[in-house]
Amino acid sequence: MSRRTEMLGSTIQKELALVILRELSDPRLVGLPSITRVKVSPDLSIADVYVTIMGTDGQQSAALNALKHSAGMMRTKLTKVLSLRQAPYLKFHIDEGLKREIAVLDLLRKVREEDAERMAANGEPLVQPDDDNREEKAE
């Protein structure tokens, strides 16, 4: 991405967050949606807006539909705020990256617990991750 598209994406992210917080009153927006990132196409015609929404899958899809439904109004407000003749079309997506990060962290936690159980069953001393650093600092 070029510097211009990055800066435009950052500005769009901030402005959309304000619009969603202050001006959207759709009952389908149960949890407050968080805009995690905005990717603007090189020709500045499309902005892919990635959001995370707390709630069940049904609540998330309802909130995503509410955002898609109000995309035109948000685009109009962006046109007034941005110094562009035409604001990019807004495409909203659920950010799956956060779900993957949580899944990886859960797997790492399970592996750590299984290792601790195995070491306790074998009678081996449990080594904490910070124990190695403390020994180095003591020397």
C-alpha positions in Angstrom: 0.0 0.0 0.0 1.1 3.5 -0.7 1.5 6.1 1.9 -1.6 7.9 0.6 -3.9 4.8 0.9 -2.5 4.1 4.4 -3.2 7.6 5.6 -6.7 7.6 3.9 -7.5 4.2 5.5 -6.4 5.5 8.9 -8.6 8.7 8.5 -11.6 6.6 7.3 -11.2 4.3 10.3 -11.3 7.2 12.8 -14.2 9.0 11.1 -16.3 5.8 10.7 -15.7 5.0 14.4 -17.1 8.5 15.3 -20.1 8.1 12.9 -20.9 4.6 14.3 -20.6 5.8 17.9 -22.6 9.1 17.6 -25.0 8.9 14.7 -26.0 5.2 14.1 -29.0 4.2 16.2 -29.8 0.9 14.5 -31.3 -1.6 17.0 -29.3 -4.4 15.3 -26.1 -2.9 16.6 -26.3 -4.7 19.9 -22.6 -4.7 20.7 -20.4 -1.8 19.9 -18.6 -2.7 16.7 -14.9 -2.0 16.7 -13.1 -1.1 13.4 -9.9 -3.1 13.4 -8.5 -2.0 10.0 -9.4 -0.3 6.7 -7.8 -1.4 3.4 -8.2 1.2 0.6 -7.8 0.1 -3.0 -4.9 1.7 -5.0 -7.4 3.7 -7.1 -9.2 4.9 -3.9 -12.6 3.6 -5.1 -13.2 0.9 -2.5 -12.5 0.7 1.2 -12.7 -2.7 2.9 -13.6 -2.1 6.5 -12.9 -4.9 8.9 -14.9 -4.9 12.1 -15.1 -7.1 15.3 -18.5 -7.3 17.0 -19.1 -8.8 20.4 -22.0 -11.3 20.6 -23.3 -14.5 19.1 -22.9 -15.3 15.5 -26.5 -14.2 14.9 -25.9 -10.8 16.6 -22.7 -10.4 14.6 -24.4 -11.0 11.3 -27.3 -8.7 12.2 -24.8 -5.9 13.2 -22.8 -6.5 10.0 -26.1 -6.2 7.9 -26.9 -3.0 9.8 -23.5 -1.5 8.9 -23.8 -2.6 5.3 -27.3 -1.0 5.2 -26.0 2.3 6.5 -22.8 2.3 4.3 -24.3 4.9 1.9 -25.0 7.4 4.7 -21.5 6.9 6.2 -20.0 7.4 2.7 -21.9 10.7 2.4 -20.5 11.9 5.7 -17.0 10.8 4.7 -17.2 12.8 1.5 -17.9 15.9 3.6 -15.0 15.2 6.0 -12.4 14.0 3.6 -10.7 16.3 1.0 -11.8 14.0 -1.8 -14.3 14.6 -4.6 -15.7 11.2 -4.0 -15.3 8.9 -1.0 -14.6 5.2 -1.6 -17.4 2.7 -1.5 -17.5 1.0 1.9 -17.5 -2.8 2.1 -17.8 -4.2 5.6 -16.3 -7.5 6.7 -16.1 -9.4 10.0 -12.4 -9.5 10.9 -11.5 -13.2 11.1 -7.9 -12.5 12.1 -8.9 -11.8 15.7 -10.7 -15.1 16.0 -7.6 -16.9 14.7 -5.4 -15.1 17.2 -7.6 -16.2 20.1 -7.7 -19.8 18.8 -3.9 -19.9 18.6 -3.6 -18.4 22.1 -6.0 -21.1 23.4 -4.0 -23.8 21.8 -0.8 -22.5 23.4 -2.5 -22.4 26.8 -3.7 -26.0 26.4 -0.2 -27.1 25.4 1.3 -25.4 28.4 -1.3 -27.0 30.7 -0.7 -30.5 29.2 3.1 -30.0 29.6 2.6 -29.0 33.3 0.4 -32.1 33.9 2.9 -34.4 32.2 5.8 -33.0 34.2 3.9 -33.3 37.4 3.0 -36.9 36.7 6.7 -37.7 36.0 7.8 -35.9 39.1 9.9 -33.3 37.2 10.1 -29.8 38.6 7.9 -27.3 36.9 9.8 -24.6 35.1 8.0 -21.2 34.7 8.8 -19.2 31.6 10.2 -16.3 33.7 12.4 -18.6 35.8 15.2 -18.6 33.1 15.2 -14.8 33.0 15.5 -14.5 36.8 18.6 -16.7 37.0 20.3 -14.6 34.3 19.5 -11.4 36.2 20.8 -12.8 39.5 24.2 -13.5 38.0 
